[in-house]
Amino acid sequence: MRRLAPAALMLSAVAVPAQALETELNLNTYLAGSLRYLESDFETGEDQFEGTNNASRLSLKGSVKNDYARLFGVYDRGLRNDKAGIEPERQIYLGVDTAYGQLLAGKKASEYRLSGERLDPFYDTSVAGFNGRAQSEGASYGLSNLSNGYSRNMIGYSTPNLYDQLRLNAAVFLNDKDAPNDEMDYSAGGSLTVPGLVEGTQATVGAQYLKIENVAAFAAGDAGRNELLAVAGSPGVSTSYRAYAAYTAPRYSLGVSFENVDVASEPDARRYYYLAGTYALSETLRLAGSFGYLDFKPGSPELSGQGYSLGLFRKLNANTNAYLAARQVSLDTGGDSSSIAVGVSINFDVKLYPFSFGGGDDETAAE
């Protein structure tokens, strides 16, 4: 079944009439870095001043389409990062889009992860840190580790936009290691988007459910251990769900997330609360803030506490963005972590076939 999944996607596209085929190949380059100042009571090994890479990557994206279907593939390679646990090969998957939805297979960000990432204005910055520690990419304090990383051996399906408002998704994650790390994991979810109270605004509510049967758990800095995982950031055998909501307008946005991560080996469920908002001060300058709270006392070390982030994001041109942001996390067990970071990112596409050169293409970037 694991070997047949990509082949089935290829055959589904070949079976479609081949007239009017359009082929496209793009190379996307995302370069991001920052300089961070850190003061921490529980990260004595971290440098106080540090320049770091923030999820820089190269992505090769290709597609073939006709009037009935689009077959696409993505290979996403991370550039060098000296932070432990950062994956060099991020995404590699095939998919097919039709009027009946999208089917894909391979290594990719899961819908559970994406439902948190979309709410987090500080994602992939140096003030991120789901565990209150200094991180160079990923989710903010208040979102679980399931909001990080890329899940392997995924076969996923998502519906088209039903009634222009409703989208549903489901996935299975095939654990291909020896027992006891050979159990399959599952997820399902959906979102509903409706017009807001004022013209030009919209409201979204959604939920994601994740059932993990594989016993292996994520271990920071242990690449061999983490190769046993199919679901990125897995805490081991567990049942998790996220409920979230967002409200967006031309000048502002609000988002809220609640996660309940019930790990079989722990006496109490972990609970994650996250609230974020942005406000456009001008066409090119945006203010962002977030608050996160963790109720996670079974952890080792205990991670319960609260965290705040505040930042300014500036669009310098169509391809270049910069930010200045700060974060503080205070743990219930004592100890604070504070950081200030200034960073810049450059994102552009080169269309390899048919050839052209220009800024980021919206459709390509949305893959």
N, C-alpha and C positions, 0 to 999 in steps of 0.2 A: 504493500500500500504506500510506503514511504517513497519508493522509486517511481510509482505510477502517477503520483500527484502532478509533477511538472509536465509529464507526457500527456496527461489528460487535458491540461490547459492548452497545450499546443494543438492537440487534435480538435479541441472545440473551436479553435479559430480556423484551422484548415478546412473544417467541414462547412464553413460559411462560404457562399459564392465569392470568388476571388476577383470579380471585376472592380475596377477603380481603386486599386490598392494604393494607399499613401504610406510612405515610410519616413520615419524621422529618427535621428540620433542626436542626442545632446550631451554635452559635458558641462556639468554644473560645478563651480568652484566656490566653496564657502571658507573664508579665512577669517579667524576671529582670535583676538588675544587681549590680555588685560594686565594691568599692574595693580596688585592688591596689597593693602596694609592690614595686618591681622594682629589682634590681641586676644588671647584665649587662655582660660584657666585649665583647659583639659586637652590642649593640642601642643604639648611642649616640643614635639618633633617638627612642627611646621615653622618655616621661616617667617619672620615678621613682615619683611618685604619680599614679594615674589612676583615675577612675571610669568604668566601661564597661558597656555593654549586653551581656548574655549570652544571645543567641539569642531575644530577645523576639519574639513573633509572634501573629498572629490567624489562626485557621483556621475556615473555613466547611465543614461536613461534612453531606452529605445522603444519604438512602437511601430506597429503595422496595423492599419485599419482600413475598413471599407464601409459601406453604408449600413452594415449589420453588426459589426463587432470591432473591438480594438484589442489587439494583443500587445502587452507591454512587459518590459523587464527593467530591473534596476540593480545596479551594483554600486554600493556606497562604501567607500574606503576612508577611514579616519586617518588624519595625519598624526605625526608623532605626538604623544602625550606622556609625560613622566609621572602622571598620577596613577596609582595602583588601581587595577580593575577596569581601566578604560579599554574598550574593545577596538582593535584596529580594523577588523572587518565588521561593519555595522549592519548593512542590509544587503541581501541578495535574494531576489524573488522574481517570480513570473506571475502575471495576472491576465485576466480577460474581462473586458467590459462589454455588456450587451444591454439591451432594453430591459432585461430581467434581473439586472444587478451585476455585481462584481465578484469574481472568484479569483483567489490568489493563493500561492503556495511558496514557502521559503522562510527566510529569516527577515523579520520586519518588526517595527514598533507595533505593539498590540493595541487594540482599541481601548483596553483598560488604561494603558499608559497614556494614549493620546487624549483621553477624556480629562486627564489631569493637566497634561502639558499645555493644552489650549487655554486653560484658565490662568496660567502662571506667567506674568510678564517678565519674571526674572529667570526663566528657564535658560540654561546654558550660559549663565554668567558666573563670575567669581564670587557672587554673594549667594549662590545656590548652596544647598546643603540639607538634604532631607533628614539627616541625623544630627544636625547642629554643628557638624564639622565643616572645615573648609573644603569646598569642592570646586572644580574648574568647569563642570557642566552638570546638567541634570536638573532635578526638581528642587523647589524651595522647601524649607522647614514647614511642615503642615501637610505635606503630601508624602505618601508612603514610598518605599523603595520599588514597589510595583509600578511607579510612575517613571522609572528609569530603565535604560538598557533596551536591548532588542531580543525578541523571542524567536527561538529556532523551531524548525520543523512545523511551522504553522500552516494549516489549511483553513482559510477564512472565507466567509461569504457575507456580503452586505447588500441590502436591497437598494433599488433606486429610491429616489426621493418620493415616497408615496404621498399622494394628494398635496405635493409641494410642501409637506410639513413633517412627515414621519420617516425616520430611517432606522432600520433594524440590522443587527449583525450577530454572527455566531462564529466560533472558531474551535478547532481542536488542535492541541499541541502534542506531537508524537515524540515521546521520550525513547530514544534509540540506544540507550546504554544498557549494560547488564543489570539484572535484578540486584537490589531492590529499586533501582532507578529506571525502571522500564514502564511505569504507569502513565497513562494518558491524562492530560489536563484539558479543561474545557472552559469556555467563556461564552457569554451571551449578553446582549444589551440593546439599547436603542435610545433615540433622542427625538423630542418633539419641539419644533420651532414654529412660533406663531408671531404675527405682527404685534408690536408693542403698543403702548397707550398713545404714543405720539407718532406721527408720520416720520418714517425714516428710522424707526427703532424696531428691535425684535427681541423676543424672549425665548430662551431655550431651557428645557428641563430634560434630564436624562439619567440613566442608571446603567451600571456595568456590574456583571456578576462573574466571579472567577472561582472555579473549583480546581484545586491542585491536589493530585493524588501522589505525585512523585515525592519521595522522602528527602531528596537533597535540598539543602538550603543555601542561599547566597552567603558567601564569605568574602569580606573585603580583602582585596589583594591576593586572593587564592584563585588563579586562573584555572588550575586543574580541577578544583572543586566546582567552580562555576560552569565548567563544560558539561557537568552532569545535569544542568538545568535546561528545560525547554522554555519555561516562562521566565523572562528576565526579572531579577530581583526577588525571586521566590523565597518565602520564609519556610518552605517545606510543606508538609501536608496541612492544608488550610482551606478555609472557605472565606472569600472576601467579597465585599460589594462596595461600590461607590455610588452615591446619589449626589447630583450636582445641578446647578442652575446658573444661567448667565443672562445678563441684559445688556444689549449693545445699542449705542446711538452714535451719530457722527462724531460727537465730541467726547464721549465718555463710555466706559464699560464697567460692569460689575460681575464678579463671579464668585461662587461659593461651592465648596466641596466637603462632603463628609465620607470618610472611609471607615469601615469596620473590618478588621483583618483578624480572623479567628483562627489561630494556629493550634493544631491538635495537641502539641506538646506543652502548651502554656495554659495556666489556670484561667486567665482572663483575656478577653479580646483586646487587641490594640485599637485605639480610636484616634483618628486623625481629622482635624478640623482646619479648613483653609479658607481665607477670604482675601480677595484681591480686587483692585480697581485701578483704572487709568483715567486721566483727564487731559485733553489736548489743550495746551496753553496757546498754541499757534498751529499753523499747518505743518510745521517741522519739529515742534517740541512737545513732548508728552511727559506728564508726571505720572508715576506709578507707585503704588503702595500695596503691601500685603501684611496679613497677620496669620500666624499658624500656631496651633496648639496641639500637643501630643499627650495622650493618656496611655502611657506605655511602660507600666511598672515592671512587667516580667522581663524586660530587656536586660542585656548585659553588655555594656553598662546601661543603667536605666536612662531612658531618653525623654521621659516626661518633662514638659516645660512649655515655654512659649517663645515665639520669635517674631520679629518685626523687620520689614524691609522697606526702604524708600529710595526712589531713584528718578533721575531725569534721563530721557531717551531722546536723542537728537538725530533726525534724518538729514545727513549732509548732502546727499544727492540720491539718484535713483538706485544706486548700488551700495552705498556706504552709510552705515549707522554708527553712532557713538553713544556711550552712556556713562553716567556717574551715579553710583549706587552705594548704599550702606545697609548693613544687616546687624542685628543683635539678637542673640539667643540666650535665654536664661533657663537653666535646667533646675528642676525641683530639688534635685539632690545637691545643689550648690554649684556655683561656677558659671561664668558668663563667657560668651564668645562674641567679639565685635569685629567687623571687617568693613573696609571702604575700598571700592574698586573703581577704576576708570578703564574703559575698554572700547574697542572699535571692531567692526566687522565689515567685510567686503563680500558681496555675493553677486556673481555674474554667470551667464551662460554663454557657451560657444555652441552654435548649432553645427554639428559635424556633417550632417546630411539631412536635407539639402543645406549647403553651407551658407551661413550668414553670421554676423557678429553683432552682439548687442547686449542690452541689460537683461535682467531676470525676466523670464517668460512666466506669466501667472499660471498658465495651465501646467507647465512643466514643474514649477515649484510646488504645486499642490499635490503632486504624486505622493 
